[in-house]
Amino acid sequence: KFSVEERTRKLLPVVSSGRVAGTLAIDQDAEIRVSALNAGQEVVHTSRPERKVYLFVISGAITANGESLAKGDQARIDGVTELKLRATENAELILLDLPEEP
């Protein structure tokens, strides 16, 4: 449904709790975003301190706050409110923003 152009150089929200217009609404406090980045492009994800982020690199290679990740890699990130994602080669990724577990 979402073209490469729609998700290029941005973190396009595709699933949410219903608070984000144009997304599939689910009954969870969660957001799923997708992105296509060309080499050298950067996006920033901002989250609240009590949240965690799961990041999946579908293709290509990126850095996440300076840490290198490549196709097939995944990362669990917590305690970070600003996540800088930079493509070191053309890349596709999925980002989940979830609440911390109690």
C-alpha positions in Angstrom: 0.0 0.0 0.0 2.8 2.5 0.8 5.0 3.3 -2.1 8.8 3.8 -1.9 8.2 7.5 -2.6 5.8 7.8 0.3 8.4 6.4 2.8 11.6 7.8 1.3 13.5 10.1 3.6 10.9 9.9 6.4 9.6 7.5 9.0 6.2 6.9 7.6 3.6 5.9 10.3 1.6 2.9 9.1 0.1 1.5 12.3 -0.8 3.3 15.5 -3.3 3.3 18.4 -5.5 5.5 16.2 -3.9 8.8 17.2 -2.0 9.1 14.0 -4.2 10.0 11.0 -4.0 7.7 8.0 -2.6 4.7 9.9 -4.2 1.3 10.6 -5.6 1.6 14.1 -4.9 -1.1 16.6 -5.9 -1.4 20.3 -2.3 -1.1 21.6 -0.1 1.8 22.7 2.2 1.3 19.7 3.4 2.8 16.5 5.0 1.1 13.5 6.9 3.2 11.0 8.6 2.3 7.7 11.4 4.1 5.9 13.4 4.0 2.7 16.6 5.9 2.9 19.2 6.5 0.1 22.8 6.5 1.1 23.7 9.6 3.1 20.1 10.4 4.0 19.1 10.7 7.7 15.9 10.7 9.7 15.4 11.3 13.4 12.9 9.5 15.6 11.8 11.2 18.8 10.3 9.2 21.6 9.4 9.6 25.3 11.9 8.3 27.9 9.4 5.6 29.1 9.3 4.0 25.7 11.5 1.6 23.8 12.2 1.2 20.1 12.7 -1.9 18.1 14.5 -1.4 14.8 14.7 -3.9 11.9 16.9 -3.4 8.9 15.2 -5.0 5.9 17.8 -4.1 3.3 21.0 -2.1 3.0 22.9 -0.6 5.9 22.4 2.2 8.4 23.8 3.7 11.6 21.6 4.2 14.6 23.1 6.9 16.9 26.5 5.9 15.4 26.1 2.1 15.8 26.3 0.1 12.5 23.5 -2.1 11.4 23.1 -4.1 8.2 20.4 -6.2 6.4 18.9 -8.6 8.8 20.1 -6.8 11.9 17.8 -5.7 14.6 18.2 -3.5 17.7 16.3 -2.9 20.9 16.8 0.6 22.1 15.6 2.0 25.4 16.4 5.1 27.4 16.9 7.1 24.3 14.6 10.0 23.3 16.3 10.9 20.0 17.3 8.2 17.6 19.3 9.4 14.5 19.1 6.9 11.7 21.6 7.4 8.8 21.8 5.3 5.7 25.4 4.2 4.8 23.9 2.5 1.7 20.4 2.5 0.3 18.3 1.0 3.1 14.7 -0.1 4.1 13.8 -0.3 7.7 10.9 -0.9 10.1 10.7 0.9 13.5 8.4 -0.1 16.4 7.8 2.4 19.2 6.4 0.7 22.3 5.8 1.4 25.9 8.2 0.0 28.5 7.0 -3.3 30.1 5.8 -2.8 33.7 
